[in-house]
Amino acid sequence: MLRVAVVGSGPSGCYTAQSLVQLGRDVRVDVLDRLPCPYGLVRYGVAPDHEKIKSLQNTLRTVLEHERVRFLGGVPVGPGGVPSARLRELYHAVVYCVGAATDRRLGIPGEELPGSWSATEFVSWYSAHPDAVDDGFLRGARSAVVIGVGNVAVDVARMLVRGTAELSGTDMPQAALDALAAGRVADVHMVGRRGPSQARFTTKELRELGALPDTAVVVDPAELALDAGYRDPSGLPGAQRRNVEVLRDWAGRPAPDAARRIRPRFFLRPVELTADGDGRVGAVRFERTAPDGRGGVTGTGRYEEIEAQLVLRSVGYRGVPLEGLPFDAASGTVPHRAGRVLRGGVVAPGEYVAGWIKRGPTGVIGTNRPCAKETVTSLLADAAALTGRALPADPLPLLRAEGLEPVEWSGWRAIERAEADLGTSLGRHVVKLPDWESLLAAARTATT
Ligand SMILES: Cc1cc2nc3c(=O)[nH]c(=O)nc-3n(C[C@H](O)[C@H](O)[C@H](O)COP(=O)(O)OP(=O)(O)OC[C@H]3O[C@@H](n4cnc5c(N)ncnc54)[C@H](O)[C@@H]3O)c2cc1C
């Protein structure tokens, strides 16, 4: 019997566990997560109003309920939890599926001003991540700038203009729902430093902005036309061409009267966040850019300011080094060959990676499936060499003896019941528990 620890229960961890039990008959898998709740960014990243994508949790659930798979939540690997070296003693192989937990920085003055947050902080708050801090994100803001033109930027822009009627059916925590419902943001500027044909959002997400109640999408045809791909989209790849077509359609008709406006902006590079009289962010100063003819942009020396009492920075994610694992700081990933971890260019036996920590923060949820399968194929090819080592009995009592209190599947089910009960008490459907205390208290009811 091959015993494998998968660290991380997001899509890549779940797909890894699935491939392991599908492709290997004599394999048992423990899926460890630092959180008491499974599913990674499907629970704590995918926007709450995207119920169809959220429902992928049901597919991942079947993996974690497989008879040879065991979920152990509340087990951080690294400082304050199980050292990775200890995991190697307890399992024949360890697959790290820890995602890319931090944001890229802009590296410009004023980035730390009150009122400026990473999109991750905002997403974590409305997704009820137990580490999230309620910093009063909206706090009277009338104008918001979202820096970035990817799908996460579109998500946060959309959440800023959605009202109670549309959000109360989601599982968003009550405090975030109340704050967003009371929000006064009338203008959301979503700003990219390159042109519309180079934006990374997908057409479906972009188009959805045009269908939001009482919200107009306002684009400036002259700004869009700075992009040769916009003026003549015929040579663009399909995805970019469709994005451009959506923007051309908006540019071609007058924006309707509406209480709120989303303003996609292009060819603007942020150079500074400036403070208002109270020392909070008051505006973002941008340099106008222009295409450099080689697919990039160059500064023009012309500047403009956009008023903003709220700034959300959404310029990408980065992996963080995990204690005991090699790390390539340039790419923010763990060096690997077909999923096998490389130490100094040499394969480290029994250590593997999958998902965002393996290939960087790219692709959709489904991209993690073939990524995990490649890793599992490598692992199973190594199985004969790995199982030569005798292991201690079940690792669970050993982890407990070392002071950890893993949340088993029954604990997670108890959290789900508590969230359903909370929803009922608030006249809503399921409502997420937003803090460690209530999650762990709910998990404990499974054994009492
Ligand atoms: C805001 C946002 C919205 C998104 N929306 C969509 C969408 O709508 N559609 C789509 O297709 N894709 C979406 N994505 C992309 C998708 O979420 C990722 O492709 C996917 O989650 C990556 O999977 P992963 O398993 O590698 O990482 P993650 O999902 O991040 O999972 C990593 C897991 O590892 C755990 N972990 C981390 N460190 C440790 C540790 N030291 N010890 C134990 N556990 C640890 C974490 O708690 C987490 O559960 C979105 C991404 C973001 C950031």
The ligand as an SDF file (V2000), in Angstrom:
LIG
                    3D

 53 58  0  0  0  0  0  0  0  0999 V2000
  -10.0540   35.5360   -6.6560 C   0  0  0  0  0  0  0  0  0  0  0  0
   -9.9880   34.3590   -7.5980 C   0  0  0  0  0  0  0  0  0  0  0  0
  -11.1180   33.9690   -8.3220 C   0  0  0  0  0  0  0  0  0  0  0  0
  -11.0450   32.9050   -9.2090 C   0  0  0  0  0  0  0  0  0  0  0  0
  -12.1580   32.5690   -9.9170 N   0  0  0  0  0  0  0  0  0  0  0  0
  -12.0960   31.5650  -10.8060 C   0  0  0  0  0  0  0  0  0  0  0  0
  -13.2420   31.2190  -11.5850 C   0  0  0  0  0  0  0  0  0  0  0  0
  -14.3050   31.8510  -11.4590 O   0  0  0  0  0  0  0  0  0  0  0  0
  -13.1260   30.2000  -12.4630 N   0  0  0  0  0  0  0  0  0  0  0  0
  -11.9590   29.4910  -12.6190 C   0  0  0  0  0  0  0  0  0  0  0  0
  -11.8940   28.5670  -13.4370 O   0  0  0  0  0  0  0  0  0  0  0  0
  -10.8570   29.7850  -11.8900 N   0  0  0  0  0  0  0  0  0  0  0  0
  -10.9050   30.7960  -10.9990 C   0  0  0  0  0  0  0  0  0  0  0  0
   -9.7940   31.1120  -10.2750 N   0  0  0  0  0  0  0  0  0  0  0  0
   -8.5790   30.2710  -10.4180 C   0  0  0  0  0  0  0  0  0  0  0  0
   -8.6670   28.9950   -9.5400 C   0  0  0  0  0  0  0  0  0  0  0  0
   -9.1590   29.3430   -8.2810 O   0  0  0  0  0  0  0  0  0  0  0  0
   -7.2870   28.3150   -9.4610 C   0  0  0  0  0  0  0  0  0  0  0  0
   -6.9860   27.7980  -10.7500 O   0  0  0  0  0  0  0  0  0  0  0  0
   -7.2080   27.1770   -8.4760 C   0  0  0  0  0  0  0  0  0  0  0  0
   -7.8410   27.4620   -7.2590 O   0  0  0  0  0  0  0  0  0  0  0  0
   -5.7480   26.7880   -8.2070 C   0  0  0  0  0  0  0  0  0  0  0  0
   -5.7950   25.6180   -7.4640 O   0  0  0  0  0  0  0  0  0  0  0  0
   -4.6880   25.1950   -6.4000 P   0  0  0  0  0  0  0  0  0  0  0  0
   -5.2100   23.9370   -5.7940 O   0  0  0  0  0  0  0  0  0  0  0  0
   -3.3480   25.1590   -7.0330 O   0  0  0  0  0  0  0  0  0  0  0  0
   -4.6480   26.3660   -5.3090 O   0  0  0  0  0  0  0  0  0  0  0  0
   -5.7060   26.8230   -4.2120 P   0  0  0  0  0  0  0  0  0  0  0  0
   -7.0940   26.7520   -4.7250 O   0  0  0  0  0  0  0  0  0  0  0  0
   -5.2190   28.1260   -3.7220 O   0  0  0  0  0  0  0  0  0  0  0  0
   -5.5820   25.7560   -3.0370 O   0  0  0  0  0  0  0  0  0  0  0  0
   -4.4580   25.7160   -2.1840 C   0  0  0  0  0  0  0  0  0  0  0  0
   -4.8430   25.0920   -0.8620 C   0  0  0  0  0  0  0  0  0  0  0  0
   -3.6550   24.8310   -0.1090 O   0  0  0  0  0  0  0  0  0  0  0  0
   -3.8740   25.1790    1.2430 C   0  0  0  0  0  0  0  0  0  0  0  0
   -2.5620   25.4850    1.8300 N   0  0  0  0  0  0  0  0  0  0  0  0
   -1.7320   26.5060    1.4750 C   0  0  0  0  0  0  0  0  0  0  0  0
   -0.6180   26.4620    2.2150 N   0  0  0  0  0  0  0  0  0  0  0  0
   -0.7360   25.4020    3.0480 C   0  0  0  0  0  0  0  0  0  0  0  0
    0.1080   24.8330    4.0480 C   0  0  0  0  0  0  0  0  0  0  0  0
    1.3200   25.3650    4.3430 N   0  0  0  0  0  0  0  0  0  0  0  0
   -0.3310   23.7500    4.7260 N   0  0  0  0  0  0  0  0  0  0  0  0
   -1.5470   23.2050    4.4540 C   0  0  0  0  0  0  0  0  0  0  0  0
   -2.3790   23.7090    3.5040 N   0  0  0  0  0  0  0  0  0  0  0  0
   -1.9660   24.7680    2.8090 C   0  0  0  0  0  0  0  0  0  0  0  0
   -4.7900   26.3860    1.1740 C   0  0  0  0  0  0  0  0  0  0  0  0
   -5.4970   26.5830    2.4050 O   0  0  0  0  0  0  0  0  0  0  0  0
   -5.7080   25.9910    0.0070 C   0  0  0  0  0  0  0  0  0  0  0  0
   -6.8510   25.2920    0.4700 O   0  0  0  0  0  0  0  0  0  0  0  0
   -9.8330   32.1770   -9.3660 C   0  0  0  0  0  0  0  0  0  0  0  0
   -8.7010   32.5540   -8.6420 C   0  0  0  0  0  0  0  0  0  0  0  0
   -8.7770   33.6250   -7.7730 C   0  0  0  0  0  0  0  0  0  0  0  0
   -7.5460   34.0300   -7.0020 C   0  0  0  0  0  0  0  0  0  0  0  0
  1  2  1  0
  2  3  1  0
  2 52  2  0
  3  4  2  0
  4  5  1  0
  4 50  1  0
  5  6  2  0
  6  7  1  0
  6 13  1  0
  7  8  2  0
  7  9  1  0
  9 10  1  0
 10 11  2  0
 10 12  1  0
 12 13  2  0
 13 14  1  0
 14 15  1  0
 14 50  1  0
 15 16  1  0
 16 17  1  0
 16 18  1  0
 18 19  1  0
 18 20  1  0
 20 21  1  0
 20 22  1  0
 22 23  1  0
 23 24  1  0
 24 25  2  0
 24 26  1  0
 24 27  1  0
 27 28  1  0
 28 29  2  0
 28 30  1  0
 28 31  1  0
 31 32  1  0
 32 33  1  0
 33 34  1  0
 33 48  1  0
 34 35  1  0
 35 36  1  0
 35 46  1  0
 36 37  1  0
 36 45  1  0
 37 38  2  0
 38 39  1  0
 39 40  1  0
 39 45  2  0
 40 41  1  0
 40 42  2  0
 42 43  1  0
 43 44  2  0
 44 45  1  0
 46 47  1  0
 46 48  1  0
 48 49  1  0
 50 51  2  0
 51 52  1  0
 52 53  1  0
M  END
$$$$
